[in-house]
């Protein structure tokens, strides 16, 4: 395929390409070396997948306005960010051109390359935030368009103790931050009891496969108050002044082998349980009874052998 013009200069050696209706480039796979000048330096998009761990993927993706949306780098490249310099194999961008996500590694898992192999390549990085400093391996950093860190995603086998508005919590999967740097959400490593406006509830997501650090089980407002949580083990009974009761509990899917956690949201004296406004209640006009259901979490709980955290 002949060279294709972009706002970053012509791209050569395209083996495949997808275009928007008006003719601008949307995605492409490259088979020749191209040097792309960007605000983040001169980047070389992927043109070789001969390595056993390299994914066969599009080299570059673009927004309709021609700005880079994503770029898979041919080799790990140092990228300067507002919170330090990090190696990257995959970058995504906002339409404005600002950095959105950085992935230090982007290997292909296969019979020849395992997650453990990929994990061994990962490096630890130093982070300093309002809530504390730590050194950790990460799978990805998500930035706000302003450049502030929006979330960190950890490796599945890792956890981290962080200071939160409800005390020190052992966190897995990742954490997300408000733009001011305070903790917005986290994923507890084990079921943890949290005091809420309707009583003590155990926050925990029992089935976190595929979940990243952006959205987590326990969510805080900027002032540290609890906005929402999910529970995989607690039933909530709501009673009004006339004795009418409504019962809410986690559900099951995949023929009972997987738990669907129950979500609870708090806002301005109201609580919404599950999905839909019909399950919204004024807290001071109702009574709430929390029942811890023994044994509902019997798998996917990342606790130590013999731990009683799951009941």
C-alpha contacts under 8 A as a table, 3 or more apart, distances in Angstrom:
res1	aa1	res2	aa2	distance
1	X	13	X	6.60
1	X	14	X	5.66
1	X	15	X	6.52
1	X	16	X	7.77
2	X	12	X	6.82
2	X	13	X	7.16
2	X	14	X	7.36
3	X	10	X	5.93
3	X	11	X	5.33
3	X	12	X	4.57
3	X	13	X	6.82
3	X	14	X	7.27
4	X	10	X	5.37
4	X	11	X	5.30
4	X	12	X	6.85
4	X	25	X	7.83
5	X	9	X	5.97
5	X	10	X	4.25
5	X	11	X	6.37
6	X	9	X	5.15
6	X	10	X	5.64
6	X	11	X	7.18
6	X	25	X	7.45
6	X	66	X	6.70
7	X	66	X	6.27
7	X	67	X	7.32
8	X	36	X	6.21
8	X	37	X	6.34
8	X	38	X	7.40
9	X	36	X	7.33
11	X	14	X	7.31
11	X	34	X	6.49
12	X	30	X	7.36
12	X	32	X	6.48
12	X	33	X	7.81
12	X	34	X	6.74
13	X	30	X	5.51
13	X	31	X	5.21
13	X	32	X	4.88
13	X	33	X	7.87
14	X	17	X	6.79
14	X	28	X	6.54
14	X	29	X	5.69
14	X	30	X	4.51
14	X	31	X	6.14
14	X	32	X	7.56
15	X	28	X	7.60
15	X	29	X	5.67
15	X	30	X	5.79
15	X	31	X	6.30
16	X	28	X	5.66
16	X	29	X	5.36
16	X	30	X	7.49
17	X	25	X	7.32
17	X	26	X	7.47
17	X	27	X	5.58
17	X	28	X	4.19
17	X	29	X	6.45
18	X	25	X	6.29
18	X	26	X	5.37
18	X	27	X	5.07
18	X	28	X	6.32
19	X	22	X	7.83
19	X	23	X	5.58
19	X	24	X	5.52
19	X	25	X	4.49
19	X	26	X	4.77
19	X	27	X	6.91
20	X	23	X	5.31
20	X	24	X	5.39
20	X	25	X	6.29
20	X	26	X	5.85
20	X	64	X	6.91
21	X	24	X	7.51
24	X	64	X	6.87
24	X	66	X	6.95
25	X	28	X	7.59
25	X	61	X	7.94
25	X	62	X	6.59
25	X	64	X	7.88
25	X	66	X	7.30
26	X	61	X	5.58
26	X	62	X	4.92
26	X	63	X	6.64
26	X	64	X	7.08
27	X	58	X	6.41
27	X	59	X	7.63
27	X	60	X	5.78
27	X	61	X	4.37
27	X	62	X	6.35
28	X	58	X	5.47
28	X	59	X	5.91
28	X	60	X	5.68
28	X	61	X	6.69
29	X	46	X	8.00
29	X	47	X	7.26
29	X	57	X	7.12
29	X	58	X	4.72
29	X	59	X	4.88
29	X	60	X	7.01
30	X	33	X	7.76
30	X	45	X	7.70
30	X	46	X	6.78
30	X	47	X	4.84
30	X	58	X	7.76
30	X	59	X	6.00
31	X	46	X	7.98
31	X	47	X	4.44
31	X	48	X	6.47
32	X	47	X	5.58
33	X	44	X	6.94
33	X	45	X	7.61
33	X	47	X	6.26
34	X	44	X	5.79
34	X	45	X	6.69
35	X	42	X	6.10
35	X	43	X	5.74
35	X	44	X	4.92
35	X	45	X	7.41
36	X	42	X	5.33
36	X	43	X	5.12
36	X	44	X	6.19
36	X	45	X	7.65
37	X	40	X	7.95
37	X	41	X	6.01
37	X	42	X	4.37
37	X	43	X	6.42
38	X	41	X	5.21
38	X	42	X	5.89
38	X	43	X	7.10
40	X	43	X	7.79
40	X	79	X	6.65
40	X	80	X	7.14
41	X	79	X	7.95
43	X	73	X	7.12
43	X	77	X	7.93
44	X	73	X	5.80
44	X	74	X	5.92
44	X	75	X	7.85
45	X	59	X	5.53
45	X	60	X	6.75
45	X	71	X	6.11
45	X	72	X	5.57
45	X	73	X	4.43
45	X	74	X	5.25
46	X	49	X	7.67
46	X	59	X	5.07
46	X	71	X	7.89
46	X	72	X	5.49
46	X	73	X	4.79
46	X	74	X	3.70
46	X	75	X	7.40
47	X	59	X	6.86
47	X	74	X	6.21
48	X	51	X	7.88
48	X	74	X	6.76
49	X	52	X	7.77
49	X	54	X	5.28
49	X	55	X	6.47
49	X	56	X	6.06
50	X	54	X	7.06
51	X	54	X	5.35
52	X	108	X	7.92
52	X	112	X	7.15
52	X	113	X	7.13
53	X	107	X	4.98
53	X	108	X	4.92
53	X	109	X	6.97
53	X	113	X	6.14
54	X	106	X	7.50
54	X	107	X	5.35
54	X	108	X	5.59
55	X	106	X	7.56
55	X	107	X	6.19
55	X	108	X	4.99
57	X	72	X	7.84
58	X	61	X	7.12
58	X	72	X	7.27
59	X	71	X	5.85
59	X	72	X	5.16
59	X	73	X	7.38
60	X	68	X	7.32
60	X	69	X	7.57
60	X	70	X	5.66
60	X	71	X	4.49
60	X	72	X	6.37
61	X	68	X	6.07
61	X	69	X	5.19
61	X	70	X	5.02
61	X	71	X	6.45
62	X	65	X	7.83
62	X	66	X	5.71
62	X	67	X	5.54
62	X	68	X	4.42
62	X	69	X	4.62
62	X	70	X	6.85
63	X	66	X	5.34
63	X	67	X	5.32
63	X	68	X	6.21
63	X	69	X	5.62
63	X	95	X	6.56
64	X	67	X	7.39
65	X	95	X	7.94
67	X	95	X	6.13
67	X	96	X	7.52
67	X	97	X	6.54
68	X	71	X	7.32
68	X	92	X	7.88
68	X	93	X	6.59
68	X	95	X	7.43
68	X	97	X	7.02
69	X	92	X	5.59
69	X	93	X	5.03
69	X	94	X	6.62
69	X	95	X	6.80
70	X	90	X	7.42
70	X	91	X	5.59
70	X	92	X	4.10
70	X	93	X	6.06
71	X	90	X	5.93
71	X	91	X	5.44
71	X	92	X	6.46
72	X	89	X	6.08
72	X	90	X	4.58
72	X	91	X	6.60
73	X	76	X	6.61
73	X	77	X	7.35
73	X	88	X	7.61
73	X	89	X	5.07
73	X	90	X	5.86
73	X	91	X	7.91
74	X	89	X	7.33
75	X	89	X	6.29
76	X	87	X	5.90
76	X	88	X	5.18
76	X	89	X	4.78
76	X	104	X	7.43
76	X	105	X	7.69
77	X	87	X	5.19
77	X	88	X	5.24
77	X	89	X	6.61
78	X	85	X	6.36
78	X	86	X	5.49
78	X	87	X	4.27
78	X	88	X	6.21
79	X	85	X	5.45
79	X	86	X	5.36
79	X	87	X	6.00
79	X	88	X	6.67
80	X	84	X	5.93
80	X	85	X	4.28
80	X	86	X	6.52
81	X	84	X	5.17
81	X	85	X	5.78
81	X	86	X	7.41
81	X	147	X	7.71
82	X	147	X	6.02
82	X	148	X	7.06
83	X	127	X	7.89
83	X	148	X	7.88
83	X	149	X	7.79
86	X	104	X	7.04
87	X	104	X	5.26
88	X	91	X	6.96
88	X	102	X	6.26
88	X	103	X	5.45
88	X	104	X	3.99
88	X	105	X	6.36
89	X	102	X	7.97
89	X	103	X	6.04
89	X	104	X	5.49
89	X	105	X	5.30
89	X	106	X	5.83
90	X	102	X	6.18
90	X	103	X	5.16
90	X	104	X	6.99
90	X	105	X	7.15
90	X	106	X	6.40
91	X	99	X	7.49
91	X	100	X	7.53
91	X	101	X	5.75
91	X	102	X	4.85
91	X	103	X	6.36
92	X	99	X	6.39
92	X	100	X	5.37
92	X	101	X	5.07
92	X	102	X	6.70
93	X	96	X	7.78
93	X	97	X	5.76
93	X	98	X	5.63
93	X	99	X	4.53
93	X	100	X	4.54
93	X	101	X	6.77
94	X	97	X	5.33
94	X	98	X	5.33
94	X	99	X	6.23
94	X	100	X	5.66
94	X	145	X	6.91
95	X	98	X	7.38
98	X	145	X	6.03
98	X	146	X	7.84
98	X	147	X	7.53
99	X	102	X	7.71
99	X	143	X	6.78
99	X	145	X	7.07
99	X	147	X	7.29
100	X	142	X	5.81
100	X	143	X	5.06
100	X	144	X	6.72
100	X	145	X	6.71
101	X	140	X	6.81
101	X	141	X	5.59
101	X	142	X	4.49
101	X	143	X	6.10
102	X	140	X	5.59
102	X	141	X	5.30
102	X	142	X	6.69
103	X	106	X	6.56
103	X	139	X	6.09
103	X	140	X	4.59
103	X	141	X	6.76
104	X	122	X	7.60
104	X	138	X	7.81
104	X	139	X	6.66
104	X	140	X	6.73
105	X	118	X	7.77
105	X	122	X	7.21
105	X	139	X	7.05
107	X	118	X	6.72
108	X	113	X	7.06
109	X	112	X	7.62
109	X	113	X	5.25
109	X	114	X	5.32
109	X	115	X	6.30
110	X	113	X	5.00
110	X	114	X	6.16
111	X	114	X	6.91
113	X	117	X	6.16
113	X	118	X	7.42
114	X	117	X	5.07
114	X	118	X	6.45
115	X	118	X	5.00
115	X	119	X	6.01
116	X	119	X	4.90
116	X	120	X	6.24
117	X	120	X	5.31
117	X	121	X	6.87
118	X	121	X	5.34
118	X	122	X	6.77
119	X	122	X	5.18
119	X	155	X	7.65
122	X	137	X	6.27
122	X	138	X	7.60
123	X	136	X	7.94
123	X	137	X	5.60
123	X	138	X	7.93
124	X	135	X	6.03
124	X	136	X	4.71
124	X	137	X	4.24
124	X	138	X	7.36
125	X	135	X	5.31
125	X	136	X	5.41
125	X	137	X	6.18
125	X	138	X	7.83
126	X	133	X	7.42
126	X	134	X	5.94
126	X	135	X	4.43
126	X	136	X	6.71
127	X	133	X	5.54
127	X	134	X	5.48
127	X	135	X	6.17
127	X	136	X	7.89
128	X	132	X	6.13
128	X	133	X	4.31
128	X	134	X	6.73
129	X	132	X	5.21
129	X	133	X	5.92
129	X	181	X	6.50
129	X	182	X	7.87
130	X	181	X	6.18
130	X	182	X	6.35
131	X	162	X	7.40
131	X	163	X	6.00
131	X	164	X	7.11
131	X	182	X	6.77
131	X	183	X	7.49
132	X	162	X	7.24
132	X	163	X	7.08
136	X	154	X	7.98
137	X	154	X	6.62
137	X	155	X	7.06
138	X	141	X	7.47
138	X	152	X	6.85
138	X	153	X	5.80
138	X	154	X	4.60
138	X	155	X	6.08
139	X	152	X	7.73
139	X	153	X	5.46
139	X	154	X	5.50
139	X	155	X	5.89
140	X	152	X	6.00
140	X	153	X	5.27
140	X	154	X	7.42
141	X	149	X	7.12
141	X	150	X	7.62
141	X	151	X	5.98
141	X	152	X	4.85
141	X	153	X	6.59
142	X	149	X	6.09
142	X	150	X	5.22
142	X	151	X	5.02
142	X	152	X	6.38
142	X	214	X	7.90
143	X	146	X	7.64
143	X	147	X	5.57
143	X	148	X	5.59
143	X	149	X	4.46
143	X	150	X	4.76
143	X	151	X	6.93
144	X	147	X	5.28
144	X	148	X	5.30
144	X	149	X	6.06
144	X	150	X	5.40
144	X	179	X	7.15
145	X	148	X	7.45
148	X	179	X	6.11
148	X	180	X	7.90
148	X	181	X	7.55
149	X	152	X	7.76
149	X	177	X	6.82
149	X	179	X	7.24
149	X	181	X	7.38
150	X	176	X	5.60
150	X	177	X	5.12
150	X	178	X	6.69
150	X	179	X	6.76
150	X	214	X	7.46
151	X	174	X	7.21
151	X	175	X	5.62
151	X	176	X	3.94
151	X	177	X	5.81
151	X	213	X	5.73
151	X	214	X	5.53
152	X	174	X	5.43
152	X	175	X	5.60
152	X	176	X	6.40
152	X	213	X	5.55
152	X	214	X	7.52
153	X	173	X	5.86
153	X	174	X	4.36
153	X	175	X	6.84
153	X	212	X	5.68
153	X	213	X	4.47
153	X	214	X	7.69
154	X	158	X	6.51
154	X	159	X	7.47
154	X	172	X	6.94
154	X	173	X	5.17
154	X	174	X	5.20
154	X	213	X	7.40
155	X	158	X	5.42
155	X	173	X	6.66
156	X	159	X	7.96
156	X	172	X	7.17
156	X	173	X	5.98
158	X	172	X	6.48
158	X	173	X	7.76
159	X	170	X	6.46
159	X	171	X	5.33
159	X	172	X	4.53
159	X	173	X	7.39
159	X	189	X	7.05
160	X	170	X	5.43
160	X	171	X	5.09
160	X	172	X	6.59
161	X	168	X	6.41
161	X	169	X	5.46
161	X	170	X	4.25
161	X	171	X	6.00
162	X	168	X	5.46
162	X	169	X	5.52
162	X	170	X	6.47
162	X	171	X	7.05
163	X	166	X	7.96
163	X	167	X	5.64
163	X	168	X	4.33
163	X	169	X	6.42
164	X	167	X	5.03
164	X	168	X	5.77
164	X	169	X	6.78
164	X	183	X	7.04
165	X	220	X	7.99
165	X	224	X	5.30
165	X	225	X	7.45
166	X	169	X	7.93
166	X	194	X	7.47
169	X	188	X	6.73
170	X	188	X	5.98
170	X	189	X	5.58
170	X	190	X	7.67
171	X	174	X	6.81
171	X	175	X	7.63
171	X	186	X	6.50
171	X	187	X	5.50
171	X	188	X	4.70
171	X	189	X	5.07
172	X	186	X	7.80
172	X	187	X	5.57
172	X	188	X	6.02
172	X	189	X	5.05
173	X	187	X	6.23
173	X	211	X	7.25
173	X	212	X	6.26
173	X	213	X	5.84
174	X	186	X	6.24
174	X	187	X	6.37
174	X	212	X	6.61
174	X	213	X	4.00
174	X	214	X	7.45
174	X	216	X	7.79
175	X	183	X	7.25
175	X	184	X	7.54
175	X	185	X	5.70
175	X	186	X	4.50
175	X	187	X	6.86
175	X	213	X	5.15
175	X	214	X	6.86
175	X	216	X	7.32
176	X	183	X	6.22
176	X	184	X	5.35
176	X	185	X	5.11
176	X	186	X	6.48
176	X	213	X	6.02
176	X	214	X	5.39
176	X	215	X	7.07
176	X	216	X	7.82
177	X	180	X	7.66
177	X	181	X	5.56
177	X	182	X	5.53
177	X	183	X	4.50
177	X	184	X	4.54
177	X	185	X	6.77
178	X	181	X	5.35
178	X	182	X	5.39
178	X	183	X	6.13
178	X	184	X	5.28
178	X	222	X	6.85
179	X	182	X	7.48
182	X	222	X	6.74
183	X	186	X	7.68
183	X	220	X	7.00
183	X	222	X	7.77
184	X	219	X	5.64
184	X	220	X	5.01
184	X	221	X	6.50
184	X	222	X	7.07
185	X	214	X	7.88
185	X	215	X	6.78
185	X	216	X	5.51
185	X	217	X	7.09
185	X	218	X	5.40
185	X	219	X	4.20
185	X	220	X	5.98
186	X	213	X	7.53
186	X	215	X	7.71
186	X	216	X	5.09
186	X	217	X	6.31
186	X	218	X	5.52
186	X	219	X	6.78
187	X	204	X	7.23
187	X	205	X	7.54
187	X	213	X	7.98
187	X	216	X	5.09
187	X	217	X	5.33
187	X	218	X	6.42
188	X	191	X	6.62
188	X	192	X	6.98
188	X	203	X	7.38
188	X	204	X	6.13
188	X	217	X	7.39
188	X	218	X	7.67
189	X	204	X	7.82
189	X	302	X	6.26
189	X	303	X	7.41
190	X	204	X	6.65
190	X	301	X	6.72
190	X	302	X	6.32
190	X	303	X	6.10
190	X	309	X	6.72
191	X	202	X	5.73
191	X	203	X	5.60
191	X	204	X	4.82
191	X	309	X	6.12
191	X	310	X	6.72
192	X	201	X	8.00
192	X	202	X	5.04
192	X	203	X	5.40
192	X	204	X	6.84
192	X	309	X	7.98
193	X	200	X	6.13
193	X	201	X	5.41
193	X	202	X	4.20
193	X	203	X	6.30
194	X	200	X	5.41
194	X	201	X	5.38
194	X	202	X	6.01
194	X	203	X	6.71
195	X	199	X	5.85
195	X	200	X	4.44
195	X	201	X	6.56
196	X	199	X	5.14
196	X	200	X	5.84
196	X	201	X	7.06
196	X	226	X	7.05
197	X	266	X	7.95
197	X	283	X	7.61
198	X	283	X	7.09
198	X	287	X	7.97
198	X	288	X	5.95
199	X	288	X	7.35
199	X	289	X	7.57
199	X	290	X	6.82
200	X	290	X	7.19
201	X	231	X	7.27
201	X	234	X	6.73
201	X	290	X	6.98
202	X	231	X	5.87
202	X	232	X	7.84
202	X	233	X	6.96
202	X	234	X	6.66
202	X	292	X	7.95
203	X	217	X	6.63
203	X	218	X	6.63
203	X	229	X	6.10
203	X	230	X	5.57
203	X	231	X	4.69
203	X	232	X	7.30
204	X	217	X	6.15
204	X	218	X	7.93
204	X	230	X	6.16
204	X	231	X	5.13
204	X	232	X	5.84
204	X	233	X	7.95
205	X	208	X	6.27
205	X	217	X	6.13
205	X	230	X	6.50
205	X	231	X	6.35
205	X	232	X	5.83
205	X	261	X	6.27
206	X	232	X	5.99
206	X	259	X	6.49
206	X	261	X	7.29
206	X	297	X	6.87
206	X	299	X	7.51
206	X	300	X	5.72
206	X	301	X	6.03
207	X	258	X	6.84
207	X	259	X	6.55
207	X	260	X	7.68
207	X	300	X	6.28
208	X	211	X	5.38
211	X	215	X	7.75
212	X	215	X	6.93
213	X	216	X	6.66
216	X	219	X	6.86
217	X	228	X	7.73
217	X	229	X	5.09
217	X	230	X	5.12
217	X	231	X	7.78
218	X	226	X	7.59
218	X	228	X	6.14
218	X	229	X	4.45
218	X	230	X	6.81
219	X	226	X	5.99
219	X	227	X	5.41
219	X	228	X	5.14
219	X	229	X	6.05
220	X	223	X	7.69
220	X	224	X	5.43
220	X	225	X	5.48
220	X	226	X	4.51
220	X	227	X	5.11
220	X	228	X	7.14
221	X	224	X	5.26
221	X	225	X	5.33
221	X	226	X	6.14
221	X	227	X	5.74
222	X	225	X	7.44
226	X	229	X	7.75
226	X	266	X	7.23
227	X	265	X	5.91
227	X	266	X	5.17
227	X	267	X	6.83
228	X	263	X	7.26
228	X	264	X	5.46
228	X	265	X	4.21
228	X	266	X	5.87
229	X	263	X	5.88
229	X	264	X	5.51
229	X	265	X	6.73
230	X	261	X	5.87
230	X	262	X	5.30
230	X	263	X	4.29
230	X	264	X	6.13
231	X	234	X	6.02
231	X	250	X	7.13
231	X	261	X	5.35
231	X	262	X	5.28
231	X	263	X	6.61
232	X	250	X	5.69
232	X	259	X	6.82
232	X	260	X	7.13
232	X	261	X	4.53
232	X	262	X	6.39
232	X	296	X	7.39
232	X	297	X	6.78
233	X	249	X	7.79
233	X	250	X	6.75
233	X	261	X	7.86
233	X	292	X	6.09
233	X	293	X	5.49
233	X	294	X	7.47
233	X	295	X	7.95
233	X	296	X	5.66
233	X	297	X	6.33
233	X	310	X	7.88
234	X	249	X	6.32
234	X	250	X	7.16
234	X	290	X	6.67
234	X	291	X	5.61
234	X	292	X	4.58
234	X	293	X	5.59
235	X	247	X	7.17
235	X	248	X	5.64
235	X	249	X	4.34
235	X	250	X	7.13
235	X	290	X	5.87
235	X	291	X	5.05
235	X	292	X	6.40
235	X	293	X	6.79
236	X	247	X	5.85
236	X	248	X	5.16
236	X	249	X	6.39
236	X	288	X	6.75
236	X	289	X	5.72
236	X	290	X	4.81
236	X	291	X	6.36
237	X	245	X	6.56
237	X	246	X	5.67
237	X	247	X	4.54
237	X	248	X	6.40
237	X	288	X	5.72
237	X	289	X	5.05
237	X	290	X	6.55
237	X	291	X	7.99
238	X	245	X	5.40
238	X	246	X	5.10
238	X	247	X	6.41
238	X	286	X	6.68
238	X	287	X	5.85
238	X	288	X	4.80
238	X	289	X	6.60
239	X	242	X	7.90
239	X	243	X	5.85
239	X	244	X	5.57
239	X	245	X	4.48
239	X	246	X	6.64
239	X	286	X	5.67
239	X	287	X	5.12
239	X	288	X	6.41
240	X	243	X	5.54
240	X	244	X	5.58
240	X	245	X	6.74
240	X	285	X	6.82
240	X	286	X	4.78
240	X	287	X	6.46
241	X	244	X	7.50
241	X	285	X	7.23
241	X	286	X	6.69
248	X	262	X	7.68
248	X	273	X	7.40
248	X	274	X	7.67
249	X	261	X	7.98
249	X	262	X	6.11
250	X	259	X	6.82
250	X	260	X	5.66
250	X	261	X	4.77
250	X	262	X	4.70
251	X	259	X	5.81
251	X	260	X	4.82
251	X	261	X	6.55
251	X	262	X	7.43
252	X	255	X	7.27
252	X	256	X	5.01
252	X	257	X	7.06
252	X	258	X	5.61
252	X	259	X	4.51
252	X	260	X	5.34
253	X	256	X	5.22
253	X	257	X	6.52
253	X	258	X	5.28
253	X	259	X	6.25
253	X	260	X	6.69
254	X	257	X	5.55
254	X	258	X	5.93
255	X	258	X	7.66
256	X	259	X	7.27
259	X	297	X	7.93
262	X	273	X	7.47
262	X	274	X	5.92
263	X	273	X	6.07
263	X	274	X	5.08
263	X	275	X	7.74
264	X	271	X	6.91
264	X	272	X	5.74
264	X	273	X	4.60
264	X	274	X	6.16
265	X	271	X	5.55
265	X	272	X	5.06
265	X	273	X	6.51
266	X	269	X	7.20
266	X	270	X	5.78
266	X	271	X	4.60
266	X	272	X	6.53
267	X	270	X	5.20
267	X	271	X	6.44
269	X	282	X	6.08
269	X	283	X	5.74
269	X	284	X	7.38
270	X	280	X	6.74
270	X	281	X	5.56
270	X	282	X	4.61
270	X	283	X	5.49
271	X	280	X	5.61
271	X	281	X	5.37
271	X	282	X	6.54
271	X	283	X	6.44
272	X	275	X	7.56
272	X	276	X	7.79
272	X	277	X	6.97
272	X	279	X	5.63
272	X	280	X	4.16
272	X	281	X	6.36
273	X	279	X	5.63
273	X	280	X	6.50
274	X	279	X	6.89
275	X	279	X	7.07
276	X	279	X	5.94
276	X	280	X	7.63
277	X	280	X	5.23
281	X	285	X	7.82
281	X	286	X	7.18
282	X	285	X	5.49
282	X	286	X	6.54
283	X	286	X	5.58
283	X	287	X	7.49
284	X	287	X	7.81
293	X	296	X	6.02
293	X	311	X	7.73
294	X	297	X	7.87
294	X	310	X	7.40
294	X	311	X	4.97
295	X	298	X	5.83
295	X	310	X	6.46
295	X	311	X	5.52
296	X	310	X	7.70
297	X	300	X	7.75
297	X	301	X	7.00
297	X	310	X	5.70
297	X	311	X	7.76
298	X	301	X	7.18
298	X	310	X	7.15
301	X	310	X	7.55
303	X	307	X	6.32
303	X	309	X	7.46
304	X	307	X	5.58
307	X	310	X	7.66
308	X	311	X	5.41
